[in-house]
Amino acid sequence: MLSVFRYRPHLSVTAKFIIIYLSILAASLSVTGLILYVQASKSTIAQAQVVMEQNVQQKKDNISEKIKMIENVSQIIAYDTKIQTFLGSAFTNESFQLEEYRDNTAPILENIMRQNTYIHSIRIYMENNTIPELYDGFYHLDRIRNEEGYADFILNREGNSNWMGLHPEKTIVSLPGVVEKNEVFSFCRKMFSAKYLDLVGLLEIEVKQEVLFDSLNNSSARNLGRIFVADHTGTIVSQNIPDLYKKHLVDLGIPQLPGDLKFNEIVEMGGNSSILISIPLEGLDFHVVGLFPVSNFNGKVKDSLRTMMLVLLVALLVLSVLVYFITNALLARMKVLVKAMKQVRNGSLDISVPVVSNDEFSQMALSFNHMTRRIHELVETVYKTKIMEKEAELRALESQIKPHFLYNTLATISWVARKSNSPEITHLSNTLAKFYRLVLNKGRSIIMVRDEIEMVRTYVQIQKFRFEDLFDIVFEVDEEIYKYHTAKNILQPLVENALIHGIEPKRAHGTIIIKAGSRDDRLFYQVIDDGVGIQKDKIDAILQGQVDNSSGSGYAIKNIMERLDAYYGDQHSFELFGRPGIGTVITITFAKGVQR
């Protein structure tokens, strides 16, 4: 939001208030609307899962009821004593037997077919081959004894009934002109003799798949999704949805269904969410499957969301108008203050703004009136300030004379020493003059690294004369760094610190090593001494900028650290290491170019 204002500096305060207010309101309402939409969507889907499961359960119960009816019909036929006695008795082909067979036994199947119109066909396969076949329902068992699906069932002594999956109807007698076969399910039941419990035949009842699953064609949820039946292999065996008939569930992106358990979950199919419901169908080892896209249930929720967005838009427009008028009313007094500021900018310093209340705008008016009075007072002192500046310029000119006076005095001391034949005084005065010439550097704060090193060499010569060679000095300098510039008088205070606080308190001969060179894109100075060393707590205090007023230690290092920070910013480092009785090491690194 702030970045928008940064790139649109011409926007008025009123526009900014409106944008901020509406943005906050729109964001909060949008988040609230989104949360409500998600919650409503979840609740709708959860309710849809319950309702659709009831719908699928109802279809499953209808199919199960029809399956139960077929199984009951098979029991009626299989346990009919007349049929059992007929199939279990010896057939001598007597005329009375043929008459009883044709007129009394065979019509039993025809009557059952007439009473149960949903049955496609009923056949009894007889074990006794001496009984002649009647092509309206009685056939020899040898016709199917070795066929797939029948052979294992006939030999299985444990199971007396069995459902056979979807297959073309069995046509024993072909009718003229009829070629196409219906897709049917078959229920088979073994038939036993009433006297000896021997297998005397096999009952087979066929039912068309569209008849068995006719309840699927009248689904009240047809507009919300699809309900169909799949076998244990995942193949769709109901023809109520022609484009899915005999397709595999995997081809539709439906996961493997659980065996004997209900399933009611949200699944992803082709990038869309759907409610997948599966209920096992007893007997046939099938599943009644319901597939309902979630989008079909979220329609009303989306309509509510669109209505809410429309209401939000109208509310934002109304609030925009209100914020506009309220902001203009509040800023009217601010415009008076802005007008007064423009007059001050044009040179009118006797302007004041009326104060009418005690709010923030009035505080600004008071501050403005105070500011104009102060400006008027300061203008009166301008002439005095100019006079003081002239006096400061004169003092600056006088200060430029002092270094020349110092050089001339040292030159006079050197001339007197030569005249008195005192070479030591001559050397010392010349060295001191050279040192001050390098230190002063014509008032410039930047110096060549070559001159910084030379200044340290000059300083060491003076100190060795003073301390009567109490210490040795070793220079390890990479002359490649001589061409760079550096902040003036950084290295000399470190050497002086090593001498005063390290070597001198030792009261024995010591050594100071001065190293200078470059590392990557930085220069470094390093001063090493074998003096009395320094304790860790004192190191921490010095690095934090603390100064020991009793001993005066810490001033030089604090000054150097502040100057390094001023010249190099974050492109420098200062490291201090010491151990009592061993010595001290100070290392500074800084950029090769001075930041001005």
Backbone hydrogen bonds, N-H to C=O, Kabsch-Sander energy under -0.5 kcal/mol:
donor,donor_aa,acceptor,acceptor_aa,energy
5,F,1,M,-1.4
6,R,2,L,-2.0
7,Y,3,S,-1.7
8,R,5,F,-0.6
11,L,8,R,-1.6
16,K,12,S,-2.2
17,F,13,V,-2.7
18,I,14,T,-2.4
19,I,15,A,-2.6
20,I,16,K,-2.7
21,Y,17,F,-2.8
22,L,18,I,-2.7
23,S,19,I,-2.2
24,I,20,I,-2.5
25,L,21,Y,-2.6
26,A,22,L,-3.1
27,A,23,S,-2.5
28,S,24,I,-2.5
29,L,25,L,-2.7
30,S,26,A,-2.4
31,V,27,A,-2.4
32,T,28,S,-2.5
33,G,29,L,-3.0
34,L,30,S,-2.6
35,I,31,V,-2.5
36,L,32,T,-2.6
37,Y,33,G,-2.6
38,V,34,L,-2.7
39,Q,35,I,-2.6
40,A,36,L,-2.8
41,S,37,Y,-2.8
42,K,38,V,-2.6
43,S,39,Q,-2.5
44,T,40,A,-2.7
45,I,41,S,-2.5
46,A,42,K,-2.5
47,Q,43,S,-2.4
48,A,44,T,-2.5
49,Q,45,I,-2.4
50,V,46,A,-1.6
51,V,47,Q,-2.6
52,M,48,A,-3.0
53,E,49,Q,-1.8
54,Q,50,V,-1.9
55,N,51,V,-2.0
56,V,52,M,-2.7
57,Q,53,E,-2.7
58,Q,54,Q,-2.2
59,K,55,N,-1.9
60,K,56,V,-2.5
61,D,57,Q,-2.5
62,N,58,Q,-2.2
63,I,59,K,-2.2
64,S,60,K,-2.8
65,E,61,D,-2.5
66,K,62,N,-1.7
67,I,63,I,-2.4
68,K,64,S,-2.8
69,M,65,E,-2.1
70,I,66,K,-2.1
71,E,67,I,-2.4
72,N,68,K,-2.4
73,V,69,M,-2.5
74,S,70,I,-2.2
75,Q,71,E,-1.7
76,I,72,N,-2.3
77,I,73,V,-2.2
78,A,74,S,-3.0
79,Y,75,Q,-2.3
80,D,77,I,-1.3
81,T,79,Y,-0.5
84,Q,80,D,-2.8
85,T,81,T,-2.9
86,F,82,K,-2.1
87,L,83,I,-2.7
88,G,84,Q,-1.9
89,S,85,T,-1.0
92,T,90,A,-0.6
98,L,94,E,-2.2
99,E,95,S,-2.3
100,E,96,F,-2.5
101,Y,97,Q,-2.7
102,R,98,L,-2.6
103,D,99,E,-2.8
104,N,100,E,-1.9
105,T,100,E,-1.9
106,A,101,Y,-2.3
108,I,105,T,-1.5
109,L,105,T,-0.5
109,L,106,A,-1.0
110,E,106,A,-1.0
111,N,107,P,-2.6
112,I,108,I,-1.9
113,M,109,L,-2.3
114,R,110,E,-2.0
115,Q,111,N,-2.0
116,N,112,I,-1.9
117,T,115,Q,-0.6
119,I,116,N,-1.9
120,H,206,E,-2.3
121,S,206,E,-1.5
123,R,204,E,-2.7
124,I,137,G,-3.3
125,Y,202,L,-3.1
126,M,124,I,-0.6
126,M,139,Y,-3.7
127,E,200,V,-2.6
128,N,200,V,-0.6
129,N,127,E,-0.9
131,I,128,N,-1.2
134,L,138,F,-1.5
135,Y,133,E,-0.5
137,G,134,L,-1.5
138,F,134,L,-2.1
139,Y,124,I,-2.9
139,Y,137,G,-0.5
141,L,126,M,-3.1
143,R,140,H,-1.5
144,I,141,L,-1.4
145,R,141,L,-1.3
147,E,144,I,-1.5
150,Y,147,E,-1.2
151,A,147,E,-2.5
154,I,150,Y,-2.7
155,L,151,A,-2.1
156,N,152,D,-1.3
157,R,155,L,-0.6
162,N,188,C,-2.3
164,M,186,S,-3.2
167,H,184,V,-2.2
169,E,182,N,-2.5
171,T,169,E,-0.6
172,I,170,K,-0.7
174,S,172,I,-0.6
178,V,175,L,-1.6
179,V,177,G,-0.6
184,V,167,H,-3.0
184,V,182,N,-0.6
185,F,207,V,-2.7
186,S,164,M,-1.3
187,F,205,I,-2.6
188,C,162,N,-3.1
188,C,186,S,-0.5
189,R,203,L,-2.3
190,K,160,N,-2.7
191,M,201,G,-2.9
193,S,198,D,-2.5
197,L,193,S,-1.1
200,V,191,M,-2.7
201,G,191,M,-1.5
202,L,125,Y,-2.3
203,L,189,R,-3.1
204,E,123,R,-3.0
205,I,187,F,-2.4
206,E,121,S,-2.8
207,V,185,F,-2.4
209,Q,183,E,-2.1
212,L,208,K,-2.7
213,F,209,Q,-2.1
214,D,211,V,-1.2
216,L,213,F,-1.8
217,N,214,D,-1.3
218,N,215,S,-1.0
219,S,216,L,-0.9
222,R,219,S,-1.1
224,L,221,A,-1.1
225,G,221,A,-1.4
226,R,291,L,-2.8
228,F,289,V,-2.7
230,A,287,H,-2.5
231,D,235,T,-2.6
234,G,231,D,-1.8
236,I,247,K,-2.6
237,V,229,V,-2.4
238,S,229,V,-1.1
244,L,241,I,-2.0
245,Y,241,I,-0.8
245,Y,242,P,-0.8
246,K,236,I,-2.3
247,K,244,L,-2.2
249,L,234,G,-2.3
251,D,248,H,-0.7
252,L,248,H,-0.7
252,L,249,L,-0.9
253,G,250,V,-1.4
254,I,249,L,-2.4
263,F,278,S,-2.3
265,E,276,L,-2.0
267,V,265,E,-0.5
267,V,274,S,-2.7
269,M,267,V,-0.5
269,M,272,N,-3.3
272,N,269,M,-1.5
274,S,267,V,-2.5
275,I,292,F,-3.5
276,L,265,E,-3.0
276,L,274,S,-0.6
277,I,275,I,-0.6
277,I,290,G,-2.7
278,S,263,F,-2.7
279,I,288,V,-2.0
281,L,286,F,-3.6
282,E,280,P,-0.6
284,L,282,E,-1.2
285,D,281,L,-0.9
286,F,281,L,-1.3
287,H,230,A,-2.7
288,V,279,I,-2.8
289,V,228,F,-3.5
289,V,287,H,-0.7
290,G,277,I,-3.2
291,L,226,R,-3.3
292,F,275,I,-2.4
294,V,273,S,-2.3
295,S,273,S,-0.5
296,N,293,P,-1.3
297,F,294,V,-1.7
298,N,294,V,-1.2
302,K,298,N,-2.7
303,D,299,G,-2.2
304,S,300,K,-2.3
305,L,301,V,-2.1
306,R,302,K,-2.5
307,T,303,D,-2.3
308,M,304,S,-2.5
309,M,305,L,-2.5
310,L,306,R,-2.0
311,V,307,T,-2.4
312,L,308,M,-2.5
313,L,309,M,-2.3
314,V,310,L,-2.2
315,A,311,V,-2.6
316,L,312,L,-2.4
317,L,313,L,-2.0
318,V,314,V,-2.4
319,L,315,A,-2.7
320,S,316,L,-2.1
321,V,317,L,-1.7
322,L,318,V,-2.0
323,V,319,L,-3.0
324,Y,320,S,-2.1
325,F,321,V,-2.0
326,I,322,L,-2.5
327,T,323,V,-2.6
328,N,324,Y,-2.1
329,A,325,F,-2.0
330,L,326,I,-2.0
331,L,327,T,-2.3
332,A,328,N,-0.7
332,A,329,A,-0.5
335,K,331,L,-2.1
336,V,332,A,-1.1
337,L,333,R,-1.6
338,V,334,M,-2.4
339,K,335,K,-2.3
340,A,336,V,-1.9
341,M,337,L,-2.1
342,K,338,V,-2.0
343,Q,339,K,-1.5
344,V,340,A,-2.0
345,R,341,M,-2.4
346,N,342,K,-1.4
347,G,344,V,-1.7
348,S,343,Q,-2.3
349,L,347,G,-0.9
356,V,354,P,-0.6
363,Q,359,D,-2.0
364,M,360,E,-2.1
365,A,361,F,-2.0
366,L,362,S,-2.6
367,S,363,Q,-2.3
368,F,364,M,-2.4
369,N,365,A,-2.6
370,H,366,L,-2.4
371,M,367,S,-2.3
372,T,368,F,-2.4
373,R,369,N,-1.8
374,R,370,H,-2.1
375,I,371,M,-2.5
376,H,372,T,-2.1
377,E,373,R,-2.0
378,L,374,R,-2.6
379,V,375,I,-2.2
380,E,376,H,-1.1
381,T,377,E,-0.7
381,T,378,L,-0.8
382,V,379,V,-1.4
385,T,381,T,-2.1
386,K,382,V,-2.3
387,I,383,Y,-1.8
388,M,384,K,-2.1
389,E,385,T,-2.2
390,K,386,K,-1.8
391,E,387,I,-1.9
392,A,388,M,-2.2
393,E,389,E,-2.0
394,L,390,K,-1.8
395,R,391,E,-2.1
396,A,392,A,-2.1
397,L,393,E,-1.9
398,E,394,L,-2.0
399,S,395,R,-2.2
400,Q,396,A,-1.2
401,I,397,L,-0.5
401,I,398,E,-1.3
402,K,398,E,-0.7
404,H,400,Q,-0.6
405,F,401,I,-1.9
406,L,402,K,-2.3
407,Y,403,P,-2.6
408,N,404,H,-2.5
409,T,405,F,-2.2
410,L,406,L,-2.4
411,A,407,Y,-2.4
412,T,408,N,-2.0
413,I,409,T,-2.3
414,S,410,L,-2.3
415,W,411,A,-2.1
416,V,412,T,-2.4
417,A,413,I,-2.2
418,R,414,S,-2.2
419,K,415,W,-2.1
420,S,416,V,-2.1
421,N,418,R,-1.1
422,S,417,A,-2.8
426,T,422,S,-1.9
427,H,423,P,-2.8
428,L,424,E,-2.6
429,S,425,I,-2.7
430,N,426,T,-2.3
431,T,427,H,-2.5
432,L,428,L,-2.6
433,A,429,S,-2.4
434,K,430,N,-2.2
435,F,431,T,-2.4
436,Y,432,L,-2.5
437,R,433,A,-1.9
438,L,434,K,-2.0
439,V,435,F,-2.5
440,L,436,Y,-2.8
441,N,437,R,-1.9
443,G,440,L,-2.4
444,R,441,N,-2.0
447,I,486,T,-2.7
449,V,484,Y,-2.7
450,R,482,Y,-1.1
452,E,448,M,-2.1
453,I,449,V,-2.4
454,E,450,R,-2.2
455,M,451,D,-2.4
456,V,452,E,-1.6
457,R,453,I,-2.3
458,T,454,E,-2.4
459,Y,455,M,-2.4
460,V,456,V,-2.6
461,Q,457,R,-2.1
462,I,458,T,-1.8
463,Q,459,Y,-2.2
464,K,460,V,-2.7
465,F,461,Q,-1.6
466,R,462,I,-1.8
467,F,463,Q,-3.2
469,D,464,K,-2.2
472,D,510,G,-2.4
474,V,512,I,-2.7
476,E,474,V,-0.5
476,E,514,I,-3.4
478,D,516,A,-2.3
479,E,477,V,-0.8
481,I,478,D,-2.0
482,Y,479,E,-1.4
483,K,480,E,-0.6
484,Y,481,I,-1.6
485,H,592,K,-0.6
486,T,447,I,-2.9
488,K,445,S,-2.6
490,I,487,A,-0.5
494,L,490,I,-0.6
494,L,491,L,-0.5
495,V,491,L,-1.8
496,E,492,Q,-2.6
497,N,493,P,-2.4
498,A,494,L,-2.1
499,L,495,V,-2.0
500,I,496,E,-2.8
501,H,497,N,-2.5
502,G,498,A,-0.9
503,I,498,A,-1.9
504,E,499,L,-2.7
506,K,503,I,-0.9
507,R,503,I,-0.7
507,R,504,E,-1.2
508,A,503,I,-0.6
510,G,470,L,-1.4
512,I,472,D,-2.6
513,I,528,I,-3.2
514,I,474,V,-3.5
514,I,512,I,-0.5
515,K,513,I,-0.5
515,K,526,Q,-3.1
516,A,476,E,-2.0
517,G,524,F,-1.7
519,R,522,R,-3.0
522,R,519,R,-2.1
523,L,590,F,-3.0
524,F,517,G,-2.5
525,Y,588,I,-2.2
526,Q,515,K,-2.6
527,V,586,I,-2.4
528,I,513,I,-2.8
529,D,584,T,-2.3
530,D,511,T,-1.2
532,V,502,G,-1.6
539,I,535,Q,-1.9
540,D,536,K,-2.4
541,A,537,D,-1.8
542,I,538,K,-2.4
543,L,539,I,-2.6
544,Q,540,D,-1.3
545,G,542,I,-1.8
546,Q,541,A,-2.6
548,D,553,S,-2.1
549,N,547,V,-1.0
552,G,548,D,-2.6
555,Y,552,G,-0.9
558,K,554,G,-2.3
559,N,555,Y,-2.5
560,I,556,A,-2.5
561,M,557,I,-2.7
562,E,558,K,-2.2
563,R,559,N,-2.2
564,L,560,I,-2.8
565,D,561,M,-2.1
566,A,562,E,-1.9
567,Y,563,R,-2.6
568,Y,564,L,-2.9
569,G,565,D,-1.3
571,Q,568,Y,-2.2
573,S,589,T,-2.1
575,E,587,T,-2.9
577,F,585,V,-2.7
579,R,583,G,-2.2
581,G,532,V,-2.7
582,I,579,R,-2.2
583,G,579,R,-1.9
584,T,529,D,-1.4
585,V,577,F,-3.5
586,I,527,V,-2.3
587,T,575,E,-2.5
588,I,525,Y,-2.5
589,T,573,S,-1.9
590,F,523,L,-2.2
591,A,571,Q,-1.1
592,K,521,D,-1.0
595,Q,567,Y,-1.0
596,R,594,V,-0.7
